[in-house]
């Protein structure tokens, strides 16, 4: 099939992606959190807490006056549930059936990361059935875990396998600790749901991805998903032939999109500080292709080799990524540290950009319960450009 060139200019393409990502028109009011998660398809869970955790940060950028307890309320009201997308995530409750695509093969013998003791798994299920929801520490052996993530204690391995199989589901306490409960007791309405066929699961991935990302390749639709690319490719081609989807070629890649896709929201004169786990930036190669932004989260990079810093946030101004800022919240001191602000070469230090960046920094500091902001490292001209505004904040 001969591919047409993109019907969208590079600027239009970036703006469409931002629109579908829910950044141009934040949600507000009752149910806003659930609506955002439905639009995005998932919000990734992460435990790093040098600043407010990633799942809250993603929602902060898309929900007006967001507070972390709004997410807890949405989960408590069973608008959302926690499971696995391409990684651990909060997902819309109406998508629960599609989690069976991963759970049922694991129940049939596939392993996740571990091969835990079956007898121990049964003991855990029996204990929770008798006593109700319990934290993981109830089951773990005494003593420190010296091996880190990949050397979990047997009970932790068993709990994780039971969660991935779907026998257990997770609730979160205010301190981010997990409570494990029987899925049949927590979500009785979801027991007995039919597992999606391979075709249904492929359709689900296509619909959710194009809804949230505007345009996508088959590889992007299947990002970190197993055994789905052939079915997804077949459905994409059929949909184009039947006129239900459109496609175009860009830089050697074939992108697909809905014929109803249209730009409806204006791009404001605004700066967004995005989480490293934000849905917009999580696929780094896609980010390079569509936005020309080369970004690497350096949490897992040895300190001596980091170019920006441990937890650097991508800085988006209007529809272009203009830099990164490594951040840390010293909560007891009420201080947000900008440990390293690095702007992209050629970024113009205009007054409009300065005011937008200062506003974003102030809002992000408030979000992290910080009253002051301190810039530790930046190019001299950037430091001078921001100095007066930062002084006024803190």
N, C-alpha and C positions, 0 to 999 in steps of 0.2 A: 504494500500500500504506500503510494507516494505521499509524503508528508508536506503539508503547507507550512510556511514560515509563521511565526507568532503573529496573531491578530492584535496583540497588545504591545505597546511600546514598553521599554524597560521600566519607565516610571509607572505606567499603568499596572504592570505586572506586580511591582513591589507594593503598590497601594492596594491592589486586590488582595494580596496575601495578608497585609496588615488588617484589612477590613474583615476578612474571614476569620482572622485570629482574634477578633473581638477587641482590638486595641483602639480603634478609631472611635468607637461609641460604647463606652463602658455601660454595664448593666447596673440597675439600681432597684431598690424596693424588695418586697418579699419574693423569695425564690430566685434571687439574682445569682447566687452561687451555683445552684443546680442548673440554671439556664446556661451559665458560662461553661460548666463541665460538659453539658450536652453539646454545645457548639464545638468545643475543642475535642470531644470524644474521650478525653482522659485528662487528668492532672497528675503528674508524676510525684510520688512521695519520696522525700529524701530526708535523712536524719542530720546532715551537717548543720550545725547551729552557731557558727561564728557570727552570723546575722540571723534574722528570722528565717525559718525553714522555707525550702523552695516551694512547696505546695501553697503555702500562704502567700509567698511573693508573687507567684503566677496569678493568683486570684486578686491580690492587691492592685495589680495593673489593669484589671478588667472589671472590677466591681467598685462602685463609688462608696467611699467611707467603709471600706472592708475592715473587718476585725476577725481574728482567728476563730472566735467562738461561732461565727456564722457557718464555717465549714463543719464544725462539730454538730451544730444544729441540723444541717442538711443530712449528715450521716445518721444522726439520732432519729430523724424523721423518715429515714430509709428512702430518701431521694437519691442517695449515692451509696456505693459499697466499695470496699477495698479489695483489690485483687491485683492481677498482673496484666498489663498491656504489653508494651515492649519491655517494661520494667514495672516495679511496684507502683500502683496508681490508685487514685479514686476514679470511679467510673459511674456513669448514669445507671440507676437501678433497672431501667428498661432494657439495658444491654446485658443483664445478668445471664441470659441464656447463652450468649456467645462466649462466656467464660468457660462453659462446659467443653468447648473445643480443646482446651488445654487440660482441664481437670480430669476428664474421663480416661484419656490415654494414661495419665499418671496413676489412676486407680487400677488400670489394667496391667501395670507392671513397669511402665516407663519411670525413670528417675529424673529428679529435678537437678540438684547439685550433689545430693547425697544418696546413700542407700541405707536408711536408718533401720533400726531393729524393729521388726514387726510386732514382737511381743510388747515392747515399750510403747509403740504407737497405740496398741489396743488398751494398755493400762491408762494412758493419757485420756483416751476417749471415754473410758469408763469413769475415771475420776471427774472429768468435766460434766459428764451426764449426771453424776450424783451430786456434785457440789455447785454447779453453775459456772459462769465465766470466771476464768482464773488468769493471772499474769504468768508470763513465761518463767519468771524467777521462782514460782511455786514448784516447778519441776526440775530446775537445774541443780546440779551438784554443788557443794560448797567449794570454795577455792577460786582463784583467779583464772581467767581464760587467757593463757599466754599466746595462743596460736592465732588470735585474731579471727577475721571473718571466715577463713577457709579451714579452721580447725575447731569448729563449733563442738560443744559438748553434745553427747548423745541425745539428751532431752531436747535441746534446741533444734537438732537435725530432725527429730521426730515431729516436733511441732511445725516446723517449716514444711515438711512433706505432707502432713495432714492438712495444712492450710492450702498448699498448692493442689492437693487432690480435691479440695472443696468440702471435706468432712468438717473442718473447722473454719470459722470466719473470725475476723479481727474487729475489735473495737479499740478506740484510742482513749487513754486517759489524758488529762490536761498536761501532763509532763511528757507526752509522746510515748508513754509506755503502752505496750499491747496487752489487751485482754483477749483471751481465746474463748470462743463459745461455739457450741454445736450449730452448724449452719441450719439444720432442720428446725432448731429452736429460735434462732435469730431471724431467719428468713423463711418461715414455713410456706409462704406463698410461692417460693421459688423451687420447692422440692417437686420433682416429677416433670420439670420442664424438659422439652425435647432438645437433644443435642442438635446443633445446626449441621446441615450437610456441608461438604466442602464448597459447594457452589454458594450456599447461603452465607457461609463465613467469608468467602471472597467478596460477595456483594456488600456485606457489612463493612469490610475494610475499605472498599472503594468509596462507598457512600460517606463514611465518616471522614476519610482523608480529604476528599474533594470538598466536603462541606467546610472543613476547618482550615484547609491549606490552599484553597482556590484552584491550584493546578498541581499535578504531581505525576511522576513517572511510576511505572509498575514497581520498580525497586524501592521507591520512597513509600509507596502504599504498603509494601511488605516489610518495611523497616524492622529488623530484628524479630521477624515472625518466621516460624518454621513451616516448610512444606506447603506454601501457598502461592508461590510466584507463577507457576504454570497455570493454575486455575484463574488467578487474577488477570494474567495476560490474555487468556482466552476470552474472558468476560469483557475486558476493555476493548478488544478488537471487535467483538460482536456488537457492543454498545455503539461504537463509532459507525460501523456498517449500517446499523439500524437507525442512526440519527439521535440516539439517546445521549451520547457524549460526543465531544469534538476533540481534536488533537492537533498538535503542531510540533515542529522540530526546532530545537534550540541547542546549540553547542553539542551536537551529536546525540542528544537525548530526545525521546518522544514524551511530551507532556500531554496529559488528558485533563479535560475540564467540562463542566456542565454548560450546555448552550444557554442556560438562564443566567450564567455568571455575568454580573454587571457591577460597576462601581457606583455605590449609592452614598457612601460616607466620605466626607472631606478629611484630608490629612491636616491635623492642627499643627500650629507652631509650638511643638512640644518635645520634650526629652523624656524617654522612658529608660529607666535602669532595669535591665532584664535579668532574671535568674539564669544561671548557667544551664538549668534544667527546663527553661521555658520552652513551650511547644514550638515557638517560632525558631529557636536556635538549636534545638537538640540534634537535628540532623546537620552535622557540620558541612558535609559536602554540598548539600542542597543550599545551605546558607551562602557558600562561596558561589554557587552557580547563579542564584537569583539576586543576591545582594552584593556580591563581590567582597565579602567580608571573611577573612581568614581568622577563625577564632578557635582557641583551645582552652578548655578549663584545665588549670594547672594544679588541681588538688592532688593528683596522682603523679605529678612531676617532681623529682627530687628538688629540694629548695635551691640548690646551687645552679640548677638548669632553668629555673623559672624566669620568664621574660617580663611578666607583669606582676604576678603574685598568686598566692594560694587560692583565693576565691574572688576572681575578677568577674565583674558584671559587664556584659556588653552594653554600650551606650548607643541608643538609637535616637537620632534627631530627625524629626519629620519622617522621611522614608529612607534615610541612609544611616548606616552604622558608622559612627565617627570616632569610636575609641572603646576603651575598657577602663574600669576602675576597680582596684582590689580593695575590698572593704572588710572591716571587722567592727563589731559593736562591743564596746566596753560598757556593758549595761549598768554595772554598779556606779560608774562615774558619769553615766548619761552621755557618753561620748561616742560618736560615729567616726571611726578612723578611715580616712581615704589614704590607704597605705601607698598607693601608686595610681595616679591618673595618667593614662597614656592615650593621646589622641592620634588618629590616623594622619599620615603625611598629607599635607594640603588642606587640612581642616581649617576653615576660615573662622577666626575668633571675633565673630560679630557680636553686637550688643544683643540682638535677638536670641542668639544661641546662648550667650552668657546668662540672660535672665531665665531662659527655659531650663538651663542646667541647674542654676541655683534653686529654682522652684522644685525641680525633681529631687535634688539632694535634700532639701528641707523636708519634703514629704516623705522621703525614704527614711530620714533620721527619725521623724515622728513615728513612722511605722515600726521602727526598732526601739521605741521608747528612749530615744536619745535627744537631748536638748542642745547639744553642741556638736560641731563638725570640725575636724582637724585634718588638714591636708599635709601629708608627710612627704610625698615625693611627686614631682611633676616637672616638666620643662620650665625653665625660668619664666618664659613669656606666658605660659599657661598659669603659673602660680601668681604672677603679677595681675593677670587678667581677671582672676577670681578673688584676689585677696580681699578687696573691700566688701564684696558681697558675702563672703564666708564670715568675715568679722562681724557683719551685721546679724548673721544668723546666730553665732555663738558668742 
